[in-house]
Amino acid sequence: MNNRVLKNAGWIIGCKIIQSLLNFVIGLITARYLGPSNYGVISYVASVVAFAMPLMQLGLKHTLVKEFVNSPDKEGTILGTSLAINIISSLFCIIGSVTFVAVANAGEKETVLVCVLYSLSLLFNATEMTQYWFQSKLLSKYPSIAALAAYVVVAAYKIYLLVTQKSVVWFALSNAIDYFLISIILIVLYQKLGNQRLSVDWRIGKEILSRSKYYIIPSLMVIIFQHTDRIMIKLMIDETETGFYSAAITCIGITGFVFTAILDSARPVILEGKEKNQEIYEKRVVQLYSIITCLSLAQSIGMTLLAKPIVLILYGAEYSKTATILAVAVWYNTFGHYGSVRNIWILAEDKQKYLLGINVTGALANVILNFCLVPIWGAVGAAVASVITQFFTNVIIGFIFKPIRRNNYLMLKGLNPKVVIELINTVVRRRA
């Protein structure tokens, strides 16, 4: 990894640390204020909206960086067209999300209203796609600062809700406000920093969709085995158990910004390396696997050993049942991030068509496992199902399926501790 990647990642991590500290404090107070039941309602609705996200994004989030790298002379049209497509698709997805909740939770007016407000985030997430232009230029400091600024405003809004003791309905709106502010800031920044004006060309839109379409169903399948658990827990048990499970997932996500920063910064450099030198390109993939492995294992071991005190300190005795769930669920983290690295490799190799089979298999496995284990072990069963699904989908399938076997070979090379040690030494020498 070169200095551009490290500097880019540094901006993301720096801003995210501040944002996470705010999120840490406000999130804990909010969870305690709402209690497991109301917290479960928010989490349930968030999972329903998450199902609509891949349909709204139409796979563009996975390919836009490459589109900008390959066609810098058309970046204004590519971005403008992508925004237009996503805004249209978001409107249909909002209608679909609200309709599902209204039918599945008939008579629960508050749950439906929470869904209406929360689903507005789909519209603003569509306009947030501008961030991928900044990623392609390794200018992630701008979307990082934008996200931080937006979250400061949202944090202030949540503090107001806590002080005035508003209902769960008001908290549902905070997510939409967050995405709205980020999207506005990024579009304004692009207008100042970009060399091309935004424009829409449906012919180019058709070309972009022809390449991104391979990610739509696979992305939906990923969401299925990331969020099916919360929906099934809510429908098969209750919202309180959903709240316990969601608290565990939130604990795991505390360090998520580190992985996001590394993956987002490495993606354009790996794609660029593929065009220039195969050996360097594969070396970068191996290094990325090595970094992800070390960080994920450190998190998993730490949270497993300290699950009970972590939950008691963060959420209080009311959420004590979350500790067992956390100790199990945290282990899906490593295998989940392996899937993210694999997807970068697949994009670089133009093997997107294979994602469908991989992720459909994983999604089906997750639904079946949740259906079998949730009635027996409740939220702990959902955690076990998630770990098995991620390991099967992102590790085992790679050895079985020949077209992506090369990726697993690179993944195995990344398990060698010498790789990360060598990388650290290289960075230290450059800094000296």
N, C-alpha and C positions, 0 to 999 in steps of 0.2 A: 504494500500500500504506500502511495507516495504522499508527499507533504500536502498536496491539494486536498486529498481525501481526509487526512487527519485534521487539517484546518477547518474543512467543511463540517466534519463530524463534531469538532470542538465547539463550533457555533451552536449546532443543534443541541448538543449535550448541555452546554452552559445555560442556554435559555430554558431547556427542559427541566434542569435541576431546580431553577427558581420556580417554574410553573408547577413542578411536582411537589415542592414544599407547600405552595399555596393549596394545591389540590389535596395534599396530605391532611392539612389542618381543616380546611373547609369540608372535605369529604367525610372525615371522621365525625365532625360535629353534626353534619347533615344526616349521616347514617344513624347516629345515636338519637337525633331528634325525631327522625321518621320512624325508627324502630324496624325490626325485621319484616313486618307485614307490609307497610308502605314502601319500604326500600325494595321489597320483593316485587311490588307492582311496577315501580320504575324500571327495575331490571328486566321484568317480563316484557314490557312495552319496548324497551331498548333492543331486546332480542328480536322482536317481531319486525321492527324497523330495520334492523341489521340484515334481515332476510331480503329486504327490498334494495339494499345498497348495491349489490352486484348488478342487479337489473337496471338500476339507475345509472351506474357507471359504465355499463356496456363493455367492460374489459379495458377501457381506455387508460385507467390508472397504471396498468401493467405495461403498456406499449408507448405511452406518450414520450417518455424520456428518449426512447430509441428513435421515435419519429423526429424529435427535435435534433438529435445527434446526426441522423442521416440526411435531414433536409433543412439545414439552418436558413436557407433562403426563403422558406415557406412557413417559418415558425409562427408568424402573425396569423396566417390563414388557418394553420393547423390548430392553434390554440383557440381562435375565435369560433371555428366550426365545432370543435370539441365541446366548448362551453354551451353552444346553442343546442347541440344534441343532448347533452346531459340535463339541461334545464327542461326540455320537453319530456324526457323520460322520467324526471323526478316528479312531475305533476301526476303522471299515471301511477307511479309507485306510492305516492301519498294516498291517493284514493284507494289503492289496493290494500295498504296497511290498515287503514281505518276500517275498511269493510271487513277484513279478516277478524279484527278484534271485536267489532260490533256483533259479528255472528258467533264467534267462539266464546265470547263473554257476554252473551245476551243478558240484559238486565243490570249489568255492572256499569252504570253511567259514568262513574268517576274514572274507571279504567279506560273507557272509550275516549273521554275528554283528555286524559293524560296522553293517549295515543295521538289524538289530533294535534296537540301542541308539540309533542316530541317529534312527530313525523315531519314537521316544518324544517327540521335539520337536513332532510334529504334535498330540499330545494337549494339551501345555502351551501351544502356540501358539493353540489354540482358546480357552483361557481368557484369553489375553492380549488378546482382542478388546475388553476394557474400555478400552483406550487410546483408542478412537474416541470415547468419551464425553468424555474429557478434551480431545481435539482440538476437538470441537464447542463446548466452552466456552472455547477458547483458554487452556487450563490445561496445556499440554504440559510445563511444568516438572516436573510430578509423574511422568508416565511416563518423562521424561528422567532424572530422579534415580533412579527405580526401575531403569531399564536400566543406569545407571552402577553402582549398588550391586550389582546381579546380576553384572555383568561383573567387578567387583573380586573377588568370590568365585570366579568361574570362572577368572580369571587365577591366583589362588592355587592352585586345583585343578590347573591346567596346569603351574604351576611344580613342584608336588609330583610330577606325572607325569614331568616332565623330570629332576628330581633322582633319582627312583627308577628311571628308565629303563624305564617301562612300555611295553607294546606299543600299536600303533595302535588296538586295540579300546577301550582306556580313553579315548583321545582322542575317540572317537565319542560318548561319553556326555556330554561337556562342553556340547554344544549343547542337549541336553535340560535340563540343569541350569540353563542360562541362562534359557530360556523359563519353566521352572518357578518360579524365584525372581521373575521379573518379573510373572508372572500373579498370584502370591500377594500381592505388594506392592500391585499395582493394585487388586485386589478389596478389600483392607483399606482402601486410601485412598478408594475409592468409598463404602464403608460409612460413612466418616467425613465425606466432603465432599458426597456425593449427598443430595438431599432425598427420594428415594423408595427404598423397599426393592426388592430384586431379586425378581421373580416371573416365572412362566412362563404364557403364554397362547398355546395352539397356534393359535387363530384369528388373533391378531396375527402369529404366526409365519408363517402361510400368506400373509398380506398382504405381509409383509416379503419373503418368498421370491419372491412374484409380481413384485416390482420388482428384486430382486437377481439373479434367474435369468439375466437377459440378460448378466451378467458372468461366469458360470461357464465356458462354452465359450471366450469371448474370452480370459479370464485363462489358461485352459489352453493356448490357442494361443500366448499371450505366453511362457509357460514353455517351450513347445516350441522356440521360436526363441531362447530364452535358454539352455537347457540341453541341447538335442539334441546340440550340438557335443561336449560332454564325454562323453556316453553313446556317441556314434558313434565318437569317437576311441578310447575304451576298448575297444569291441567290434571296431573295424576295425583298430586298431593295437595299443596296449597302455596299461597304466596309467602308464608313465613319461612318454609323450607327453601323457597327460592331466594329469599333474603340471606339465609345462612350461606348458601352456595355462592351467591353473587359477592358476598363479602370476601370469601376465599379467593375468588377470581380477581377481585380488586387488589388484594394484597399481592398477588402474583404480578399484577400489572404495574406495581409501583416502580419497578426498574425497567419497564417496557421501553421507555424513551431511549435508553442506551442502545438497545438492539435496533430500534427504528433508525436512530442516527447512523449507526454503522452500516446497516443495510442500504439506506437511502444514499449515503455517500459513496458506498462501494459500487452501486449499480452502474452509474454512468462510466466509471473507470473500467469496470470489467467489460462492459459493452464496447468501449473504445479500444480496449486491449485485444478483443476478438478480431477487430478489423486490421490490427497492425501485426501482432505476433502471437501465434498459438501457444508457445511455451510460456510467455509472460502472462497471457490470459488465464491459462490453467493454474499457474502459480498463484495468481490473485484469488481465484476461486478457492484453492486449498487454504490460503491464508485466512480467507473469510470464514470458512468452516472451522478452522482452528480457534479463531477468536470467539466465535459463537459458542463453540463447545466449552471452552474454559469458563466463560462468563455464565453460561446456563447451568453448568454443574455446580459452580460456586453458589449460585442462587438456590438451586434445588436442595443441596445438602444443608445449607444454612437455614432455609425456611422449614425443612423437615424437622431438624433438631430443635428449632425454637418456635414451632408453630403455636403452642399453647400460650407462652408469654406474649408473642406478637399479637395474637387475637385479643387477649385480655387487655393489653396496653392500648391497642388501637380502637377496639370496639366496645370493650367492657364485658361484664359477665353475661349480659343478655344475649351475646353472640358466641358463647363458649362452645357451642356445637360446631362452629366454623373451624376450630383448630384441627380436628381429625380430617375434615374435607381438604383443608389447606395442605396438610402433610402428604396427602395422596396426589391432589390435583397439580401441585407445582412441578411434578415430573413430566407433565406433558409439554412443558415449556421448551425444553431442549429439542425435542422431536418436532415441535411446531416451527421453530426457527430454522431447522434443517429444511423444512418445506419451502421456506422463503428463499433460502440460498439456492435450492434446486430450481425454483421458478426463474431466478435470474439466469441460471445456466441454460434452462430450456429456452428462454427468450433469446439469449445470445446464439444458441444453436438452431433457432427457427424450428423448434419441435413442439410448438404450442398445441398442435393437434392431439398430442398424447395426454394432455392435461385432463381432458374429458374423462377418459377411462380411469385414470388414476384417482381423480377426486370423486367420481360417482361411486367407485368401489369403497372409498373411505367414508363417504356420506352414508351409504347403505349400512356399512359395518357399525357406524356410530348410532344410527337410529335403532338398529336391532339390539345392540348392546344396552342402550338406554332403556329400551322397552323391556328388556329382561332384568336389568339390574336395579333400576329406580324403584320398582315396587318392593324389592327385597331389602335394599340398603339405603333407600332414599337418596339424598344428595351425595353421599359417599359413593353410591353405585354409579352416579353420573360422573364423578371424578375418575373412578376406575375405567369407565367406558372411554373417557377422553384420552387417558394415557395410552390405553391399548390401541385406540384408533389412530392417534398421531404416530405411534411407533410403527404400526402396520403400514400406514399410508406413505410416510416420508422416509422409511428405512427399508422395510421388507420388500415392498413392491419394486423398489429400485433394483434389487438383486434378481427379482423374478422377470421383470420386463426388460428385454434386451436393448431397445432403443435408448433407454436412459441409464444403462448400466455404467457407462463411463462416468456419469455424475457420482455414482456411489463409490467408484474407485477414487475419485478426487476427495470425497467425503472421508473415506478411510485414511487417506494420506493426511488429511487435516486432523485426525485423532492423534497423530504423533506430536508429543509435547515439544519436540525439537523445532517444529514449524513456528510456534508462537514465541519460543525463546529467541529464535533467529530474527523474527520480526521485531521484537522488543530491542534487541541489540542493534539492529539497523536504525531504528528510530533514535536510539540514544546516541549513536555515532553521528547521525545527521544533525542532532541538536547541539552536539559538543562543538 
